[in-house]
Amino acid sequence: MPNNKKIPYFHELSLDKMLESHDWTYQYSDDHSWYKKGNEENNIIHKKIKELGGWCERIVTMWNKHAPKSMETSMEWQNMIKKL
């Protein structure tokens, strides 16, 4: 029996699923198509964050749950960006 379950496009995922499946190291790829895909995902993630009202503790926690240690963020950093 065929599986008729639709696989969602990246932009249709929840923010948590986007962060979970995102290639966090895309910018290091030698393959331009992988770089381009990762960059597009990154743009979609940041658009979704804006749609959800911007950075907050819940989003920072979700981000840090999936991001490599070197790419974690904090509300202190996000508040500094908002002031600029």
N, C-alpha and C positions, 0 to 999 in steps of 0.2 A: 504494500500500500504506500503510495507516494506521500511524502511529508509536504503539506501545503502551507506550512508555517513560513510566513514572510520574514526574510532577513532584513532588518532595518538598515538604512543608510546611516553613515556616521552622524550626520546632523539630526537624525531622528532619535538618537540614543539619549538617555538621561546623562546629566553631567558626570555622575559617578562612573557610568559605563564608558563614556568618552575617555575619561582620565585613565580608567583601567586598561583600555585597549590602545591608547595612544603610544606611538613610538617616540619615547622621550629623547632618543639619541639621533633623530632624523638629521639634524644639522651636521653630523659627522659623516654622513653617507657619501661615498664616491659616486653613487648612482643618482643622477639628477632626478629621475622619476620618483625615487624614494624620498629625496629631499623635498620635492614639490608636494608629494602626498602628505608628508609630515607637517610641512608649513601650512598647508590648507587645513589640516586637522587642528593645528594650533590656533589658527584664526577662528575656526568654528567654535573651539572651546572658549576663547575669550569673548566671542559674540554671545555665547550661551550664558556666561558669567554676567555679562551686562544685562541680558534679558531677565535674569533671576534677581536683579537689583544690585549687582556689583559685589565686590569682595566683602565677606563677613566671616565671622569665626567658623561657621559651618562649612563654608566653601574652602577656607584655608585648611581646615582639618581634612576635608575630602581630598584636596590637592596634595597635601603632604602624605596622605595615606598611599598614594600611587606614584608620586614623583620620586626620582632618585634623590638621595640625601643632598647632593650638590644643587638640586633644583627646588628644594623646599622653600617655602615663603612664610611670612608672618604678617599679622595685622599691623604691626608697627611699620613694616616696609610698605604695605598697601596704603596706610594712612599718610605716609610721606609722599607717595605718588599722587594721592588725591589733592594734596596742598599745592602741588606744582602747577 
